[in-house]
Amino acid sequence: MRAIIIGAGRGQRLMPRTETAPKCYTEIRGRRILDWIVDALRRGGATEICFIGGYYIDIVKRDYPDFVFRENADWPNNNILASLMCAEDLMDGPFLSSYADILYTPEIVAKLVASPGDLVLGVDTDWVEHYRPRSLHPPHDAEKVTAAGGRITRVHRAIPNDAAYGEFIGVAKYSAAGAARLRAHYHRRRAAHAGRPFREAAVFEKAYLIHLFQDMIEAGETFAHADTHGDYREIDTLEDLANAEQLWRFR
């Protein structure tokens, strides 16, 4: 299965670590975040890696010549949803998508790959513990989900903490049919909202991936979930980096 890593942004909150390299080059326990991700994806079932770059993409091209690359040349002016769609031509079959600033295990990737659902989100059900040491990235900023009967019923940062089933970890699986529906929904919303507000985003181009997911749910799409219980870290700040050095225990 193909995996698409979305890594075009700069990672301003990790400066000065990101002054001369992409955010995913930040090292945790002697390994780049990108290497942790690639290892989890390949061991979990991914057979091809596509990297969507922007900021310092030439460094990634130099160091990972086996990747397929797509470039988001307008990365300072858009966001993760627009970035993902820079690889739309590679969505002609089943694929995984992954944020580029996270740590996770091959087990959650394998669960996603094995899920029969067309649209499946990786979810951390121990997300509250993940946020306890994060004073710079509070729980209200988590991409929380609610779920019932094996289905995601809502994905939104505004979900009250005590109502959340878990947090979307930034890794998702799409079957060929699910990928087609994702692309079709994106283009419908882009046609209607380009240059205009879309959900919580000031303009469509600044939308997050979860904005499209929630819009699809409200339009009747079914999203399943595959769960991990705490085997996940987000690296957004220098505090997160220090926490991961102490708390990430996988190899």
CYANA upper distance limits for C-alpha pairs under 8 A (distance plus 0.5 A):
  1 MET  CA     45 GLY  CA      7.10
  1 MET  CA     46 ALA  CA      5.23
  1 MET  CA     47 THR  CA      5.80
  1 MET  CA     48 GLU  CA      7.12
  1 MET  CA     94 PRO  CA      6.98
  1 MET  CA     95 PHE  CA      6.25
  1 MET  CA     96 LEU  CA      7.92
  1 MET  CA    113 VAL  CA      8.48
  2 ARG  CA     46 ALA  CA      6.14
  2 ARG  CA     47 THR  CA      6.38
  2 ARG  CA     48 GLU  CA      5.21
  2 ARG  CA     49 ILE  CA      6.56
  2 ARG  CA     50 CYS  CA      7.89
  2 ARG  CA     94 PRO  CA      7.52
  2 ARG  CA     95 PHE  CA      5.31
  2 ARG  CA     96 LEU  CA      6.81
  3 ALA  CA     41 LEU  CA      7.79
  3 ALA  CA     46 ALA  CA      6.45
  3 ALA  CA     47 THR  CA      8.14
  3 ALA  CA     48 GLU  CA      6.60
  3 ALA  CA     49 ILE  CA      5.50
  3 ALA  CA     50 CYS  CA      6.55
  3 ALA  CA     95 PHE  CA      6.02
  3 ALA  CA     96 LEU  CA      5.00
  3 ALA  CA     97 SER  CA      6.24
  3 ALA  CA     98 SER  CA      7.95
  4 ILE  CA     49 ILE  CA      6.55
  4 ILE  CA     50 CYS  CA      5.17
  4 ILE  CA     51 PHE  CA      6.37
  4 ILE  CA     52 ILE  CA      7.71
  4 ILE  CA     84 LEU  CA      8.36
  4 ILE  CA     87 ALA  CA      8.24
  4 ILE  CA     95 PHE  CA      7.74
  4 ILE  CA     96 LEU  CA      6.53
  4 ILE  CA     97 SER  CA      5.24
  4 ILE  CA     98 SER  CA      6.76
  5 ILE  CA     49 ILE  CA      7.89
  5 ILE  CA     50 CYS  CA      6.65
  5 ILE  CA     51 PHE  CA      5.39
  5 ILE  CA     52 ILE  CA      6.60
  5 ILE  CA     97 SER  CA      6.37
  5 ILE  CA     98 SER  CA      5.31
  5 ILE  CA     99 TYR  CA      6.42
  5 ILE  CA    100 ALA  CA      6.48
  6 ILE  CA     51 PHE  CA      6.84
  6 ILE  CA     52 ILE  CA      5.57
  6 ILE  CA     53 GLY  CA      7.52
  6 ILE  CA     80 ILE  CA      7.60
  6 ILE  CA     83 SER  CA      7.20
  6 ILE  CA     84 LEU  CA      6.53
  6 ILE  CA     97 SER  CA      7.81
  6 ILE  CA     98 SER  CA      6.62
  6 ILE  CA     99 TYR  CA      5.70
  6 ILE  CA    100 ALA  CA      6.18
  7 GLY  CA     22 PRO  CA      8.24
  7 GLY  CA     23 LYS  CA      8.24
  7 GLY  CA     24 CYS  CA      7.56
  7 GLY  CA     51 PHE  CA      7.32
  7 GLY  CA     52 ILE  CA      6.05
  7 GLY  CA     53 GLY  CA      5.65
  7 GLY  CA     54 GLY  CA      7.78
  7 GLY  CA     99 TYR  CA      7.27
  7 GLY  CA    100 ALA  CA      5.54
  7 GLY  CA    101 ASP  CA      8.38
  8 ALA  CA     22 PRO  CA      8.39
  8 ALA  CA     52 ILE  CA      6.44
  8 ALA  CA     53 GLY  CA      4.48
  8 ALA  CA     54 GLY  CA      4.59
  8 ALA  CA     55 TYR  CA      6.09
  8 ALA  CA     57 ILE  CA      8.09
  8 ALA  CA     71 GLU  CA      8.10
  8 ALA  CA     72 ASN  CA      6.82
  8 ALA  CA     75 TRP  CA      6.64
  8 ALA  CA     83 SER  CA      7.47
  9 GLY  CA     22 PRO  CA      7.90
  9 GLY  CA     23 LYS  CA      7.89
  9 GLY  CA     53 GLY  CA      8.09
  9 GLY  CA     54 GLY  CA      6.96
  9 GLY  CA     55 TYR  CA      6.36
  9 GLY  CA     75 TRP  CA      6.74
  9 GLY  CA     76 PRO  CA      7.80
 10 ARG  CA     18 THR  CA      7.25
 10 ARG  CA     22 PRO  CA      6.43
 10 ARG  CA     23 LYS  CA      6.45
 10 ARG  CA     55 TYR  CA      6.22
 11 GLY  CA     15 MET  CA      7.73
 11 GLY  CA     18 THR  CA      6.91
 11 GLY  CA     22 PRO  CA      7.85
 11 GLY  CA     23 LYS  CA      5.69
 11 GLY  CA    236 ASP  CA      7.76
 12 GLN  CA     18 THR  CA      7.56
 13 ARG  CA    236 ASP  CA      6.96
 13 ARG  CA    237 THR  CA      5.71
 13 ARG  CA    238 LEU  CA      7.71
 14 LEU  CA     18 THR  CA      6.54
 14 LEU  CA     23 LYS  CA      7.83
 14 LEU  CA    236 ASP  CA      7.13
 14 LEU  CA    237 THR  CA      5.64
 14 LEU  CA    238 LEU  CA      6.02
 15 MET  CA     19 GLU  CA      6.52
 17 ARG  CA     21 ALA  CA      8.05
 17 ARG  CA     23 LYS  CA      8.12
 17 ARG  CA     26 THR  CA      7.01
 18 THR  CA     22 PRO  CA      6.20
 18 THR  CA     23 LYS  CA      6.00
 18 THR  CA     25 TYR  CA      8.40
 18 THR  CA     26 THR  CA      7.85
 20 THR  CA     56 TYR  CA      8.10
 21 ALA  CA     25 TYR  CA      6.87
 21 ALA  CA     55 TYR  CA      8.23
 21 ALA  CA     56 TYR  CA      6.45
 21 ALA  CA     59 ILE  CA      7.87
 22 PRO  CA     26 THR  CA      8.17
 22 PRO  CA     55 TYR  CA      6.57
 22 PRO  CA     56 TYR  CA      6.40
 22 PRO  CA     57 ILE  CA      8.13
 23 LYS  CA    100 ALA  CA      8.20
 23 LYS  CA    101 ASP  CA      7.28
 24 CYS  CA     32 ARG  CA      7.02
 24 CYS  CA     33 ILE  CA      5.57
 24 CYS  CA     34 LEU  CA      5.58
 24 CYS  CA    100 ALA  CA      6.17
 24 CYS  CA    101 ASP  CA      6.16
 25 TYR  CA     32 ARG  CA      5.38
 25 TYR  CA     33 ILE  CA      6.45
 25 TYR  CA     34 LEU  CA      6.73
 26 THR  CA     32 ARG  CA      5.85
 26 THR  CA     33 ILE  CA      6.43
 27 GLU  CA     31 ARG  CA      5.43
 27 GLU  CA     32 ARG  CA      4.64
 27 GLU  CA     33 ILE  CA      6.42
 28 ILE  CA     32 ARG  CA      6.66
 28 ILE  CA     33 ILE  CA      6.99
 28 ILE  CA    241 LEU  CA      7.64
 28 ILE  CA    244 ALA  CA      7.31
 28 ILE  CA    245 GLU  CA      6.30
 29 ARG  CA    245 GLU  CA      6.40
 31 ARG  CA     35 ASP  CA      6.79
 31 ARG  CA     36 TRP  CA      7.41
 32 ARG  CA     36 TRP  CA      7.08
 33 ILE  CA     37 ILE  CA      6.79
 33 ILE  CA    100 ALA  CA      7.93
 33 ILE  CA    101 ASP  CA      7.07
 33 ILE  CA    102 ILE  CA      7.44
 33 ILE  CA    103 LEU  CA      7.33
 34 LEU  CA     38 VAL  CA      6.62
 34 LEU  CA    100 ALA  CA      7.11
 34 LEU  CA    101 ASP  CA      8.28
 35 ASP  CA     39 ASP  CA      6.52
 36 TRP  CA     40 ALA  CA      6.77
 36 TRP  CA    103 LEU  CA      6.96
 36 TRP  CA    104 TYR  CA      8.20
 37 ILE  CA     41 LEU  CA      6.62
 37 ILE  CA    100 ALA  CA      8.00
 37 ILE  CA    102 ILE  CA      7.87
 37 ILE  CA    103 LEU  CA      6.85
 37 ILE  CA    104 TYR  CA      7.48
 38 VAL  CA     42 ARG  CA      6.52
 38 VAL  CA     49 ILE  CA      8.22
 39 ASP  CA     43 ARG  CA      6.50
 39 ASP  CA    106 PRO  CA      8.01
 40 ALA  CA     44 GLY  CA      6.33
 40 ALA  CA    104 TYR  CA      7.23
 40 ALA  CA    105 THR  CA      5.67
 40 ALA  CA    106 PRO  CA      4.65
 40 ALA  CA    107 GLU  CA      8.38
 40 ALA  CA    109 VAL  CA      7.44
 41 LEU  CA     45 GLY  CA      6.79
 41 LEU  CA     46 ALA  CA      5.77
 41 LEU  CA    106 PRO  CA      6.66
 41 LEU  CA    109 VAL  CA      6.69
 42 ARG  CA     46 ALA  CA      5.15
 42 ARG  CA     47 THR  CA      6.73
 42 ARG  CA    106 PRO  CA      8.14
 43 ARG  CA    106 PRO  CA      5.96
 44 GLY  CA    105 THR  CA      8.49
 44 GLY  CA    106 PRO  CA      4.85
 44 GLY  CA    107 GLU  CA      6.72
 44 GLY  CA    108 ILE  CA      7.95
 44 GLY  CA    109 VAL  CA      5.28
 44 GLY  CA    110 ALA  CA      4.90
 44 GLY  CA    113 VAL  CA      8.16
 45 GLY  CA    109 VAL  CA      7.56
 45 GLY  CA    110 ALA  CA      6.61
 45 GLY  CA    113 VAL  CA      7.36
 46 ALA  CA     96 LEU  CA      8.41
 48 GLU  CA     67 PHE  CA      7.95
 48 GLU  CA     68 VAL  CA      8.36
 49 ILE  CA     67 PHE  CA      5.88
 49 ILE  CA     68 VAL  CA      6.75
 50 CYS  CA     67 PHE  CA      6.02
 50 CYS  CA     68 VAL  CA      4.95
 50 CYS  CA     69 PHE  CA      6.04
 50 CYS  CA     70 ARG  CA      7.82
 51 PHE  CA     67 PHE  CA      7.03
 51 PHE  CA     68 VAL  CA      6.76
 51 PHE  CA     69 PHE  CA      5.54
 51 PHE  CA     70 ARG  CA      6.83
 52 ILE  CA     69 PHE  CA      6.45
 52 ILE  CA     70 ARG  CA      5.28
 52 ILE  CA     71 GLU  CA      5.96
 52 ILE  CA     72 ASN  CA      7.17
 52 ILE  CA     83 SER  CA      7.53
 52 ILE  CA     84 LEU  CA      7.67
 52 ILE  CA     86 CYS  CA      7.70
 52 ILE  CA     87 ALA  CA      7.62
 53 GLY  CA     57 ILE  CA      5.53
 53 GLY  CA     60 VAL  CA      8.45
 53 GLY  CA     69 PHE  CA      7.83
 53 GLY  CA     70 ARG  CA      6.98
 53 GLY  CA     71 GLU  CA      5.53
 53 GLY  CA     72 ASN  CA      6.49
 54 GLY  CA     71 GLU  CA      6.19
 54 GLY  CA     72 ASN  CA      5.62
 54 GLY  CA     73 ALA  CA      6.14
 54 GLY  CA     74 ASP  CA      8.15
 54 GLY  CA     75 TRP  CA      6.47
 55 TYR  CA     75 TRP  CA      8.00
 56 TYR  CA     60 VAL  CA      7.74
 57 ILE  CA     61 LYS  CA      6.79
 57 ILE  CA     71 GLU  CA      8.13
 58 ASP  CA     62 ARG  CA      6.65
 59 ILE  CA     63 ASP  CA      6.76
 60 VAL  CA     64 TYR  CA      6.27
 61 LYS  CA     65 PRO  CA      6.20
 61 LYS  CA     67 PHE  CA      8.19
 61 LYS  CA     69 PHE  CA      8.10
 70 ARG  CA     86 CYS  CA      6.85
 70 ARG  CA     87 ALA  CA      6.49
 71 GLU  CA     86 CYS  CA      7.24
 72 ASN  CA     83 SER  CA      6.34
 72 ASN  CA     86 CYS  CA      6.73
 74 ASP  CA     78 ASN  CA      7.08
 75 TRP  CA     79 ASN  CA      7.31
 75 TRP  CA     83 SER  CA      7.70
 77 ASN  CA    205 GLU  CA      8.10
 77 ASN  CA    206 LYS  CA      7.89
 78 ASN  CA     82 ALA  CA      6.83
 78 ASN  CA     83 SER  CA      7.88
 78 ASN  CA    205 GLU  CA      5.49
 78 ASN  CA    206 LYS  CA      5.29
 78 ASN  CA    207 ALA  CA      8.20
 79 ASN  CA     83 SER  CA      6.64
 79 ASN  CA    205 GLU  CA      6.92
 79 ASN  CA    206 LYS  CA      5.24
 79 ASN  CA    207 ALA  CA      6.47
 79 ASN  CA    208 TYR  CA      6.76
 80 ILE  CA     84 LEU  CA      6.61
 80 ILE  CA    206 LYS  CA      8.22
 80 ILE  CA    207 ALA  CA      7.57
 80 ILE  CA    208 TYR  CA      5.94
 80 ILE  CA    209 LEU  CA      6.62
 81 LEU  CA     85 MET  CA      7.02
 81 LEU  CA    205 GLU  CA      8.23
 81 LEU  CA    206 LYS  CA      8.24
 81 LEU  CA    207 ALA  CA      6.49
 81 LEU  CA    208 TYR  CA      5.70
 81 LEU  CA    209 LEU  CA      5.16
 81 LEU  CA    212 LEU  CA      8.31
 82 ALA  CA     86 CYS  CA      7.23
 82 ALA  CA    205 GLU  CA      6.66
 82 ALA  CA    206 LYS  CA      8.13
 82 ALA  CA    207 ALA  CA      8.02
 83 SER  CA     87 ALA  CA      8.36
 84 LEU  CA     88 GLU  CA      7.84
 87 ALA  CA     91 MET  CA      7.58
 88 GLU  CA     92 ASP  CA      8.47
 88 GLU  CA    183 ARG  CA      7.98
 91 MET  CA     95 PHE  CA      7.30
 91 MET  CA    176 ALA  CA      8.15
 91 MET  CA    179 ALA  CA      6.62
 91 MET  CA    180 ALA  CA      8.06
 92 ASP  CA    176 ALA  CA      7.07
 92 ASP  CA    179 ALA  CA      7.81
 92 ASP  CA    180 ALA  CA      7.93
 93 GLY  CA    175 SER  CA      7.29
 93 GLY  CA    176 ALA  CA      4.80
 93 GLY  CA    177 ALA  CA      8.40
 93 GLY  CA    179 ALA  CA      7.54
 94 PRO  CA    173 LYS  CA      8.05
 94 PRO  CA    174 TYR  CA      5.97
 94 PRO  CA    175 SER  CA      4.71
 94 PRO  CA    176 ALA  CA      4.86
 94 PRO  CA    177 ALA  CA      8.36
 94 PRO  CA    178 GLY  CA      8.36
 94 PRO  CA    179 ALA  CA      7.18
 95 PHE  CA    173 LYS  CA      6.45
 95 PHE  CA    174 TYR  CA      5.96
 95 PHE  CA    175 SER  CA      7.13
 95 PHE  CA    176 ALA  CA      8.15
 95 PHE  CA    179 ALA  CA      8.13
 96 LEU  CA    171 VAL  CA      7.51
 96 LEU  CA    172 ALA  CA      6.06
 96 LEU  CA    173 LYS  CA      4.95
 96 LEU  CA    174 TYR  CA      6.76
 97 SER  CA    170 GLY  CA      8.23
 97 SER  CA    171 VAL  CA      6.08
 97 SER  CA    172 ALA  CA      5.85
 97 SER  CA    173 LYS  CA      7.04
 98 SER  CA    170 GLY  CA      6.05
 98 SER  CA    171 VAL  CA      4.92
 98 SER  CA    172 ALA  CA      7.20
 99 TYR  CA    170 GLY  CA      5.71
 99 TYR  CA    171 VAL  CA      7.09
101 ASP  CA    234 GLU  CA      6.64
101 ASP  CA    235 ILE  CA      5.95
101 ASP  CA    236 ASP  CA      7.43
102 ILE  CA    169 ILE  CA      8.26
102 ILE  CA    170 GLY  CA      8.08
102 ILE  CA    232 TYR  CA      7.72
102 ILE  CA    233 ARG  CA      6.15
102 ILE  CA    234 GLU  CA      4.96
102 ILE  CA    235 ILE  CA      6.32
103 LEU  CA    232 TYR  CA      5.91
103 LEU  CA    233 ARG  CA      5.51
103 LEU  CA    234 GLU  CA      6.89
103 LEU  CA    235 ILE  CA      8.35
104 TYR  CA    108 ILE  CA      7.82
104 TYR  CA    231 ASP  CA      6.44
104 TYR  CA    232 TYR  CA      5.08
104 TYR  CA    233 ARG  CA      7.25
105 THR  CA    109 VAL  CA      7.43
105 THR  CA    231 ASP  CA      7.09
105 THR  CA    232 TYR  CA      7.82
105 THR  CA    250 PHE  CA      8.05
106 PRO  CA    110 ALA  CA      6.62
107 GLU  CA    111 LYS  CA      6.76
108 ILE  CA    112 LEU  CA      6.76
108 ILE  CA    122 GLY  CA      7.51
108 ILE  CA    226 ALA  CA      7.50
108 ILE  CA    227 ASP  CA      7.34
108 ILE  CA    228 THR  CA      6.64
109 VAL  CA    113 VAL  CA      6.68
109 VAL  CA    171 VAL  CA      8.49
110 ALA  CA    114 ALA  CA      6.55
111 LYS  CA    115 SER  CA      6.58
111 LYS  CA    226 ALA  CA      6.52
111 LYS  CA    227 ASP  CA      8.38
112 LEU  CA    120 VAL  CA      7.15
112 LEU  CA    121 LEU  CA      8.07
112 LEU  CA    122 GLY  CA      7.44
112 LEU  CA    172 ALA  CA      7.62
112 LEU  CA    173 LYS  CA      6.41
112 LEU  CA    225 HIS  CA      8.44
112 LEU  CA    226 ALA  CA      6.33
113 VAL  CA    173 LYS  CA      7.24
115 SER  CA    120 VAL  CA      7.92
115 SER  CA    226 ALA  CA      7.94
117 GLY  CA    174 TYR  CA      8.40
117 GLY  CA    175 SER  CA      7.85
117 GLY  CA    223 PHE  CA      7.84
117 GLY  CA    224 ALA  CA      6.49
118 ASP  CA    173 LYS  CA      8.05
118 ASP  CA    174 TYR  CA      5.91
118 ASP  CA    175 SER  CA      5.18
118 ASP  CA    176 ALA  CA      8.04
118 ASP  CA    177 ALA  CA      6.91
118 ASP  CA    178 GLY  CA      5.10
118 ASP  CA    179 ALA  CA      8.36
118 ASP  CA    223 PHE  CA      7.97
118 ASP  CA    224 ALA  CA      8.42
119 LEU  CA    172 ALA  CA      7.95
119 LEU  CA    173 LYS  CA      6.43
119 LEU  CA    174 TYR  CA      5.33
119 LEU  CA    175 SER  CA      7.19
119 LEU  CA    178 GLY  CA      5.98
119 LEU  CA    179 ALA  CA      8.39
119 LEU  CA    222 THR  CA      7.46
119 LEU  CA    223 PHE  CA      5.48
119 LEU  CA    224 ALA  CA      6.69
120 VAL  CA    172 ALA  CA      6.11
120 VAL  CA    173 LYS  CA      5.60
120 VAL  CA    174 TYR  CA      7.03
120 VAL  CA    223 PHE  CA      5.94
120 VAL  CA    224 ALA  CA      5.07
120 VAL  CA    225 HIS  CA      5.51
120 VAL  CA    226 ALA  CA      7.29
121 LEU  CA    168 PHE  CA      7.08
121 LEU  CA    169 ILE  CA      8.44
121 LEU  CA    170 GLY  CA      8.36
121 LEU  CA    171 VAL  CA      6.92
121 LEU  CA    172 ALA  CA      4.99
121 LEU  CA    173 LYS  CA      7.04
121 LEU  CA    223 PHE  CA      7.54
121 LEU  CA    224 ALA  CA      6.88
121 LEU  CA    225 HIS  CA      5.23
121 LEU  CA    226 ALA  CA      6.70
122 GLY  CA    168 PHE  CA      6.35
122 GLY  CA    169 ILE  CA      6.24
122 GLY  CA    170 GLY  CA      7.47
122 GLY  CA    171 VAL  CA      5.92
122 GLY  CA    172 ALA  CA      6.20
122 GLY  CA    225 HIS  CA      6.31
122 GLY  CA    226 ALA  CA      5.48
122 GLY  CA    227 ASP  CA      6.31
122 GLY  CA    228 THR  CA      7.91
123 VAL  CA    145 VAL  CA      8.49
123 VAL  CA    166 GLY  CA      6.35
123 VAL  CA    167 GLU  CA      5.81
123 VAL  CA    168 PHE  CA      5.08
123 VAL  CA    169 ILE  CA      6.05
123 VAL  CA    225 HIS  CA      6.97
123 VAL  CA    226 ALA  CA      6.61
123 VAL  CA    227 ASP  CA      5.32
123 VAL  CA    228 THR  CA      6.67
124 ASP  CA    166 GLY  CA      5.76
124 ASP  CA    167 GLU  CA      5.70
124 ASP  CA    168 PHE  CA      7.02
124 ASP  CA    169 ILE  CA      6.82
124 ASP  CA    227 ASP  CA      6.32
124 ASP  CA    228 THR  CA      5.41
124 ASP  CA    229 HIS  CA      5.98
124 ASP  CA    230 GLY  CA      6.41
124 ASP  CA    231 ASP  CA      8.01
124 ASP  CA    232 TYR  CA      7.57
125 THR  CA    165 TYR  CA      6.78
125 THR  CA    166 GLY  CA      4.83
125 THR  CA    167 GLU  CA      7.23
125 THR  CA    227 ASP  CA      7.08
125 THR  CA    228 THR  CA      6.79
125 THR  CA    229 HIS  CA      5.65
125 THR  CA    230 GLY  CA      7.33
126 ASP  CA    130 HIS  CA      7.36
126 ASP  CA    166 GLY  CA      7.25
126 ASP  CA    228 THR  CA      8.25
126 ASP  CA    229 HIS  CA      5.51
126 ASP  CA    230 GLY  CA      5.33
127 TRP  CA    131 TYR  CA      7.06
127 TRP  CA    166 GLY  CA      6.31
127 TRP  CA    167 GLU  CA      6.37
127 TRP  CA    229 HIS  CA      8.39
127 TRP  CA    230 GLY  CA      7.02
128 VAL  CA    132 ARG  CA      7.07
128 VAL  CA    139 PRO  CA      8.22
129 GLU  CA    230 GLY  CA      8.10
130 HIS  CA    134 ARG  CA      8.16
130 HIS  CA    230 GLY  CA      7.45
130 HIS  CA    233 ARG  CA      7.69
131 TYR  CA    135 SER  CA      8.48
131 TYR  CA    137 HIS  CA      8.18
131 TYR  CA    138 PRO  CA      7.32
131 TYR  CA    139 PRO  CA      6.70
133 PRO  CA    243 ASN  CA      7.93
134 ARG  CA    138 PRO  CA      6.83
134 ARG  CA    239 GLU  CA      7.53
134 ARG  CA    240 ASP  CA      7.28
136 LEU  CA    237 THR  CA      7.73
136 LEU  CA    239 GLU  CA      7.65
137 HIS  CA    141 ASP  CA      7.26
137 HIS  CA    236 ASP  CA      8.34
137 HIS  CA    237 THR  CA      8.27
138 PRO  CA    142 ALA  CA      7.95
139 PRO  CA    161 ASN  CA      7.80
140 HIS  CA    157 ARG  CA      6.60
140 HIS  CA    158 ALA  CA      7.16
140 HIS  CA    160 PRO  CA      8.45
140 HIS  CA    161 ASN  CA      8.09
141 ASP  CA    157 ARG  CA      6.17
142 ALA  CA    157 ARG  CA      6.03
142 ALA  CA    167 GLU  CA      6.99
143 GLU  CA    155 VAL  CA      7.11
143 GLU  CA    156 HIS  CA      6.19
143 GLU  CA    157 ARG  CA      5.38
143 GLU  CA    167 GLU  CA      5.98
143 GLU  CA    168 PHE  CA      6.06
143 GLU  CA    169 ILE  CA      8.33
143 GLU  CA    210 ILE  CA      7.97
144 LYS  CA    155 VAL  CA      6.17
144 LYS  CA    156 HIS  CA      6.02
144 LYS  CA    157 ARG  CA      6.02
144 LYS  CA    158 ALA  CA      8.31
144 LYS  CA    159 ILE  CA      6.84
144 LYS  CA    164 ALA  CA      6.50
144 LYS  CA    165 TYR  CA      7.97
144 LYS  CA    166 GLY  CA      6.26
144 LYS  CA    167 GLU  CA      4.73
144 LYS  CA    168 PHE  CA      6.52
145 VAL  CA    152 ILE  CA      7.23
145 VAL  CA    153 THR  CA      7.84
145 VAL  CA    154 ARG  CA      5.93
145 VAL  CA    155 VAL  CA      4.80
145 VAL  CA    156 HIS  CA      6.85
145 VAL  CA    159 ILE  CA      7.75
145 VAL  CA    164 ALA  CA      6.07
145 VAL  CA    165 TYR  CA      6.27
145 VAL  CA    166 GLY  CA      6.06
145 VAL  CA    167 GLU  CA      6.23
145 VAL  CA    168 PHE  CA      7.09
146 THR  CA    152 ILE  CA      6.42
146 THR  CA    153 THR  CA      5.97
146 THR  CA    154 ARG  CA      5.71
146 THR  CA    155 VAL  CA      7.13
146 THR  CA    159 ILE  CA      8.37
146 THR  CA    163 ALA  CA      7.53
146 THR  CA    164 ALA  CA      5.63
146 THR  CA    165 TYR  CA      5.35
146 THR  CA    166 GLY  CA      7.50
147 ALA  CA    151 ARG  CA      5.93
147 ALA  CA    152 ILE  CA      4.84
147 ALA  CA    153 THR  CA      5.54
147 ALA  CA    154 ARG  CA      7.56
147 ALA  CA    165 TYR  CA      6.57
148 ALA  CA    152 ILE  CA      7.13
148 ALA  CA    153 THR  CA      7.18
150 GLY  CA    224 ALA  CA      6.40
150 GLY  CA    225 HIS  CA      7.08
151 ARG  CA    222 THR  CA      7.22
151 ARG  CA    223 PHE  CA      6.14
151 ARG  CA    224 ALA  CA      5.05
151 ARG  CA    225 HIS  CA      6.98
152 ILE  CA    222 THR  CA      7.87
152 ILE  CA    223 PHE  CA      5.85
152 ILE  CA    224 ALA  CA      6.27
152 ILE  CA    225 HIS  CA      7.10
153 THR  CA    217 ILE  CA      7.65
153 THR  CA    223 PHE  CA      8.40
154 ARG  CA    214 GLN  CA      6.77
154 ARG  CA    217 ILE  CA      7.74
155 VAL  CA    159 ILE  CA      8.29
155 VAL  CA    168 PHE  CA      8.28
155 VAL  CA    210 ILE  CA      7.01
155 VAL  CA    213 PHE  CA      7.76
155 VAL  CA    214 GLN  CA      6.22
156 HIS  CA    210 ILE  CA      7.58
156 HIS  CA    211 HIS  CA      8.30
156 HIS  CA    214 GLN  CA      7.81
159 ILE  CA    163 ALA  CA      7.12
159 ILE  CA    164 ALA  CA      6.82
160 PRO  CA    164 ALA  CA      6.94
169 ILE  CA    232 TYR  CA      7.70
169 ILE  CA    234 GLU  CA      8.44
174 TYR  CA    178 GLY  CA      5.53
174 TYR  CA    179 ALA  CA      5.76
175 SER  CA    179 ALA  CA      6.40
176 ALA  CA    180 ALA  CA      6.80
177 ALA  CA    181 ARG  CA      6.86
178 GLY  CA    182 LEU  CA      6.61
179 ALA  CA    183 ARG  CA      6.72
180 ALA  CA    184 ALA  CA      6.66
181 ARG  CA    185 HIS  CA      6.52
182 LEU  CA    186 TYR  CA      6.64
183 ARG  CA    187 HIS  CA      6.79
184 ALA  CA    188 ARG  CA      6.77
185 HIS  CA    189 ARG  CA      6.74
185 HIS  CA    216 MET  CA      7.62
186 TYR  CA    190 ARG  CA      6.45
186 TYR  CA    212 LEU  CA      7.63
187 HIS  CA    191 ALA  CA      6.50
188 ARG  CA    192 ALA  CA      6.97
189 ARG  CA    193 HIS  CA      6.33
189 ARG  CA    194 ALA  CA      8.35
190 ARG  CA    194 ALA  CA      5.59
190 ARG  CA    204 PHE  CA      7.34
193 HIS  CA    197 PRO  CA      6.93
193 HIS  CA    198 PHE  CA      6.69
193 HIS  CA    203 VAL  CA      7.94
193 HIS  CA    204 PHE  CA      6.25
194 ALA  CA    203 VAL  CA      7.52
194 ALA  CA    204 PHE  CA      5.90
194 ALA  CA    205 GLU  CA      7.32
195 GLY  CA    203 VAL  CA      5.85
195 GLY  CA    204 PHE  CA      6.53
195 GLY  CA    205 GLU  CA      7.40
196 ARG  CA    202 ALA  CA      7.54
196 ARG  CA    203 VAL  CA      5.06
196 ARG  CA    204 PHE  CA      6.39
197 PRO  CA    201 ALA  CA      6.29
197 PRO  CA    202 ALA  CA      5.19
197 PRO  CA    203 VAL  CA      4.54
197 PRO  CA    204 PHE  CA      6.17
198 PHE  CA    202 ALA  CA      7.19
198 PHE  CA    203 VAL  CA      6.32
198 PHE  CA    204 PHE  CA      5.50
198 PHE  CA    207 ALA  CA      7.47
199 ARG  CA    207 ALA  CA      8.49
199 ARG  CA    211 HIS  CA      7.14
200 GLU  CA    207 ALA  CA      8.10
200 GLU  CA    211 HIS  CA      8.04
201 ALA  CA    206 LYS  CA      6.27
201 ALA  CA    207 ALA  CA      5.58
201 ALA  CA    208 TYR  CA      8.16
202 ALA  CA    206 LYS  CA      7.24
202 ALA  CA    207 ALA  CA      8.39
203 VAL  CA    207 ALA  CA      7.49
207 ALA  CA    211 HIS  CA      6.78
207 ALA  CA    212 LEU  CA      8.31
208 TYR  CA    212 LEU  CA      7.71
209 LEU  CA    213 PHE  CA      6.95
210 ILE  CA    214 GLN  CA      6.54
211 HIS  CA    215 ASP  CA      6.68
212 LEU  CA    216 MET  CA      6.59
213 PHE  CA    217 ILE  CA      6.75
214 GLN  CA    218 GLU  CA      6.73
215 ASP  CA    219 ALA  CA      6.77
216 MET  CA    220 GLY  CA      6.96
216 MET  CA    221 GLU  CA      5.91
217 ILE  CA    221 GLU  CA      5.27
217 ILE  CA    222 THR  CA      6.86
217 ILE  CA    223 PHE  CA      7.76
228 THR  CA    232 TYR  CA      8.14
233 ARG  CA    244 ALA  CA      7.45
233 ARG  CA    248 TRP  CA      8.05
234 GLU  CA    240 ASP  CA      7.51
235 ILE  CA    240 ASP  CA      5.62
235 ILE  CA    241 LEU  CA      6.29
235 ILE  CA    244 ALA  CA      8.17
236 ASP  CA    240 ASP  CA      6.64
236 ASP  CA    241 LEU  CA      8.15
237 THR  CA    241 LEU  CA      6.90
238 LEU  CA    242 ALA  CA      6.80
239 GLU  CA    243 ASN  CA      6.68
240 ASP  CA    244 ALA  CA      6.55
241 LEU  CA    245 GLU  CA      6.81
242 ALA  CA    246 GLN  CA      7.16
243 ASN  CA    247 LEU  CA      6.39
243 ASN  CA    248 TRP  CA      8.47
244 ALA  CA    248 TRP  CA      5.56
